[in-house]
């Protein structure tokens, strides 16, 4: 992950949402994306990882709740570690107090990607597995077993949080 100012590596300062450059001492502050369905927060500091869906932009350093992610400002997709994803789902489902929702779902459009359109893991360069998420929410997620990362399309974490079922 590179500094927006000088290009040197940046590091996260705890759970504060702030990122610091060791070279120029520049700090980036994470700000919420306006109208983000999932509450995506990005810093404006770009990683070297291209967006898995858009491909035209690089992912930015950011967070969902207190969990570090890399996200795309354009399509609002998110790359997150599997362990963080599990804790994010648990926290979102436990804290959700709104009405339970089952969103529109078309398996042809919203289902797992077929072998021709599967995503390539940006870290280890193998095809990610695309499958229906085993929990609530009727979403298909993409996951790399080698890197233990998960790609979430815009709105998928919200669909999981608002889905009917045990909280």
Secondary structure, 3 states (H helix, E strand, C coil): CECCCCCCEEEECCCCCEEEECCCCCEEECEECCCCCCCCEEEEEEEEEECCCCCCCEEEEEEECCEEEEECCCCCCEEEEHHHHHHHHHHHHHHCCCCCCCCCCCHHHHCCCCCCCCCECCCCCCECEEEECCCCCCCEEEEECCCCEEEECCCHHHHHHHCCCCC
